[in-house]
Every structure is written in C-alpha cells, then in structure tokens.
Amino acid sequence: MRSIAGKMKSDRSDRIYYICVTAIAIAALIIVLYPIYFIVIASFSNSNLVNQGKVILWPKGVNFYGYRKILDRSDIWLGYKNTLFYTIAGTMLNLALTLPAAYVLAQSKFRARRVIMTLFVITMYFGGGMIPTYMLVQSLHLTNSVFTMVIMGAVSVYNVIITRTFFESSIPADLHEAAVLDGCSHFRFFLSIVLPLSKAVISVITLYYAVGHWNDFFTALLYLNKDEYQPLQTILRNILISNQAMAGTTGVGEGSYAQQYADQIKFAVIIVSTVPVLCIYPFIQKYFEKGVMIGAVKG
C-alpha cells in the first residue's frame, strides 16, 4: 500500500511539475513572439490607433501604404540584390577561413596552436580603431568597392572558438588515426570526414555570419559612397530618416498625417529587413540547438 501511495504521489508531483513547466514555456513563448506579432499588425494598421494603444491583438484601419511606399522604389530591389551578394559571398569566405583555422587549432599535435589562439583572442579585446582601419582600407583601394563588404570581418574569433571546441569534442582522435593508416591526408580527412560530421556547428556559424552580413550597414556607411553599392539596410535607413524628416517639417495638420505614414513605413521597414532571415532559420533549426550547446557548455 505504501508503495502504491508513494507512486501515486510521485505521479501527481510529476504532473504538477510538467504543468508548471508547460505554463512557463508558453508564457516565455508569448513574451518572445508578441513583439514580432505586434510589429506585423502595426505595419498595416492606422498609426494613430497604434499610438493610442488601440491595436493590441488585431489590426485596425488596415492600410498597406508603408509597404507600397517601400516596394515601389527601385533602389529597394537594388539593395536586396547587393545584400544577397554580400551575404552569400561574405558567408562563403567566412566559412572558407573559419573551418580550416578551427580544424588546425583543434589538433593537439600542432605545437603553435596555443600561441596562435592567444593572438586570435587578443583581437577580441583590442582593435586598431575606426580611423586607422579606414586608413588601411583606403590604402588598399577598397573604398567604394563591393569587396569591402565581403572582406571586412572575414573571421570571427568567437566562431573559431565554437568550431574548434566542436572539433575537439565531437571528432574522435581515433578516427583520424584510422584514416591515416588508410593513407588519408589531413586535407582529405578534413573534406571527406570532418565536414560531413560537422553539420551542426557549420549551420550555427553560417547563421551567425549570414545574419551579421545581412544586418551590416555601418561598414557601408564608412566605406561606400556610391548608391549602386549600398546594401538594403542602408537604403531602408535612408528611407526611414527621410520620412521622419518630412513628418517633422510639414505643417500642423499635414504633420500628423505625414507622421502617421512615417510610422507605418517604420514598421514596414522592420518587416522587410527581417523576413528573409526568419524564412531561412526553420531549415537549420534542428542543427542550431546542438551546435550552440556544444559551444556554450565546453567553449
């Protein structure tokens, strides 16, 4: 009887635990998702109603002026094309440098790895500064060049550390020894064995690098002056600033009207700039959690 009573008590406590955990998880999900949902409905709602707090769960005064204003501009599509090129080319360069560097630094037989890793880590805390960096880029004739957006930030030390930790913890040394006995070189082992077994961490750092390139506008502000090279983020920023300025310089009645559409454009800018990244994430989510936990626990 005691064992049955104890089991029933244990089952009851387990149910209470799962109910509490589920409630907390649902609350956390709502807290995270509601701001995104609010921006979506506010982007095509009447901005006056949004500012008055009347738009909470459902859009009101539906108006797609902000989206029409943005998507009717030809420079938006040029910015999309430039940003796609910068993101794809920059991420490929990032992976081509990060993965081999992490693999070499993960080899225990490589005697200089501690010295090189120390030099890498130093760059995380000390930089050359904005002006010296600009002078260096200018001396290399990379200002007003598409290659500036691709080359700048080619290697992230943080991502190198995550990838190196993954290689050390997930690629057994015995596997490399067995491959060497079969006549496999380091280069062949890296391409044929290490990379196929590292889909999780590759997906994680690919997302990190791609999001960084997609959101990068400061590099363009510093080094790009030609309109045909501007990324999407810079163009959206210019649209937002120009509309805010227009709303602030019009008359009293016109100012309220212009401010309403300026707010709609502001929310539409957020949606236009984030939707592509949100569409890509679900395809690599299954690898993302595993890769992040490996870097977080053992990095």
N, C-alpha and C positions, 0 to 999 in steps of 0.2 A: 504493500500500500504506500509506503514511504517513497519507494522508487517511482511509482506511478504519479504520486502527488508532486514529487520533485520534477518529473518530466513535464507535467502539465504547467508547473510554474515556470520552467525553463522555456517552454514553447510560448507562454504568454509574454514573458520578458523579451523573447526574440521578436515577436510580433510588434510589441511596443517600440523596440529598437528600430525595426525596419520602417514602421510608420513615421517615426521621428526623423530618420534619415531621409526618407522619401519627401517629407514635408520640407525639410531644409533644402534638399536638392531642387525641388520645384520653386521654392522662394528664390533661391540663387539664380535659377534659370530665368525667372520673371524679371529679376533685377538687372540681369545682363541683357536680355532681349528687348525689354520695353523701350530703352532709349533708341535702339535701332528702329523699332516699330514706329515710335513717335516721329522720328525724322522722316520716315517714309510717308506717313499720312500727312505730316505737316508740309511736305514738299508740294502737295497738290491741294492743300486746304487754304481757305481765306486767312491771310496772315493776321488780320485784325482779330479774328476769332482765336487764332493760336496765341497771340499776345495777351488776350483777355482770359486765357486758361479754359476756353470752352471746347477745345479739341483735346480729348483725353483718350478715348478708345476708338472713335470713328471719325473719318474726315468730314469736314463741314465746309460748304461753299467751294465745292470741287472746281479747281482751275489749274490747267496744265501750262500756264503761261511761262513758268520758270523753265520747264523742260523745252518748250518751243523756243524760248529765247536762247537757250544754250545750244540745242541741237541744230538750229538753223544757221549757226555760224560755221563757216568753212574752216576756220582755224582750230575748232574743236577736233575735227577729224584729222587734221594735220598733227595736232598734239597727241591724239590717240596713236597715230602711226609712229611718231617719234618715240613715244613712251614704250610702245610694244617692242620697237627695235632696241632701245636702251635696256629694257628689262630682259629680253631674251639673250641678246649678245653679252650684256654685263653678267647675267647669271651663269652663262656658259663659261665665261672667263673666270668667274669666281670659283666654280666647281673644278675647272681645269687646274687651278692653282692650289685650292684648299685641300682637295682629296689627296694628291700626291704628297704635299707637305705634311699632312697629318699621318699618312702611312709611314713616311720616313721617320718622323719623330716618335712613332709608336714602336719602332724597332729597338729592342733592348741592346742589341749589339752595335748600334750606332753611337759611338763614344761622344760625339759632339752634340748630341741631342739636348742635353741639359743646358749647354751654353747657348745654343740657338733658341731654345724655348725661352730662356731668360731674356734674350734680346727681343723676342716677339712680345713677351709680356710687358716689357718696358714701354713699348709703343702704345699700350693700352692706357697708360697713365701720363705719358709725356708726348707732346706733339710739337711740330715745328711752328705752329701758329698760322693764322689766316694770311697775313701779309707775306711771310717767307714762302708759304705754299703757293700763293698766287704768283709770286715772282718766279718760282720754279716752273710752274705750268706755263707761264708766259715765255720763259727762256726756251722751253721745249716746243714752242709754237703750237700749243694745244688749245689756246683760247679760240673761241668760235669754231670749235671742231666737234663733230659728233663723237669722236673717240674720247673726249674728255669725260662725257657722261658714262662711258663704258669702263674706262681705266680707273677713274677715281674710286677708291675703296675696293680695289680688286681683291684684297684679302682681309677678312675679319679674324682677328686673333681669337676672339670668343668662339667663333665657329670652328676654327682649327683645334681648339682645346676640346670642344664637344666631339669632333670627329676622331681625334686622336684617342680620347677616352673610349669611344665605341670600339675602335680597332683593338685597343689593348684588352678590353674586357670581353669582346664577342668573337674575335678571330683567334682561335687557339694556336699556340706556337707549334704544337704537334702537326697541325695541318700544313704549316709552311715547311716543316722538316720532311714530311711525307712528299710534298710537291718537289722539294729539292732533290730527293732521292730519285724521282722520276725525271730529273733533268729540267725542271721548271725554273726559269729565271725570276728575279724579283718583278720585272716588268710584266711577264706573263702571269705570274701569280696575282699581281695586283689587278690586272684586267679581267682575268678569267675566273678568279675565285673570290677575291676580296670585294670587288664592286657588286657582284650579284648577291653576296651575303650582307650587303650594307644598304639595302633599300630603305630601311627605316631612317637612318641618320642622313642619307642623301636627300630624302624627301623633306626632312626637317630643315636642313641648311638651304635647300633650294627655295623653300618657302620664305625663310628669313631673308635671303639675298633678293629674291624676286620682289617681296614687299618693300624692301629698302629701296630698290631701284624704282619701283612704281611710285612711291611717295616722295622721291627725291626732287626737290625744287630748289634747294639752297645752292647746290652745285651749279645749276643753270643760271641762277641769279648772279653768281660770281663770275662765271667763265663764258657765258653765252650772251651775245648781244644781237644776233641775227634772229628774226622772227621765225624763219623756216626751220630752226633747230630747237625751238622751245618745246619742252615736254608738256604733257597735259596738265600737270599740277600748276605750272607757272601760268598757263593760259587761263585756267579756271580762277586762279588767284587774281589775275588782272581783270577778269570779268566781274568778280565779286567786288573788287575795290572800285571799279568804275561805276557800278550800280549803286554802291553805298555813297559814293561821292555825288552822284546825280540826285539821290534821295535827299542829301543834306543841303544841296544848293538850290532846290526848287522852292516855290512859294509855300505858304502855309497849307492851303488845300491840296495843291499838287504834291507837296512834300509827303503828306500822309498817303496819298495814292501811290507815289513812287516808292515810299518805304515799304508798302505792302508787297509790291512786286520784287523789291530788293530782297526782302526776307524769303520770298518764295524761291528766288534764284539761289540764295544762300543754302537752303535745304536741298535744292536740286543738285547743286554743285557737290555736296557731300555724297549723294546717292550715285551720281555719275562717276565719281572718282573711286568709290569703294566696291561697286557691284562686281567688276571683273575679278577682284581678289576673292570676294565671297563666293563666286561661282567656282573658282579653282580649288578652294580649300576642301570641300567634301570629298574630292577624289584622292586626296593624300592624307585624310584624317586618320585612317587606320594605321599609318606608319608614324604619324606625328606624335602620338602619345608615347609610344615605345621609345622613339628617338630622344624626346625631351626628357623622359625619366632617366634614361641612361646617362645623359649629360648632367642632370641635376643631382643624381644620387652619388655618382662616382667621379664627377668632374672636379 
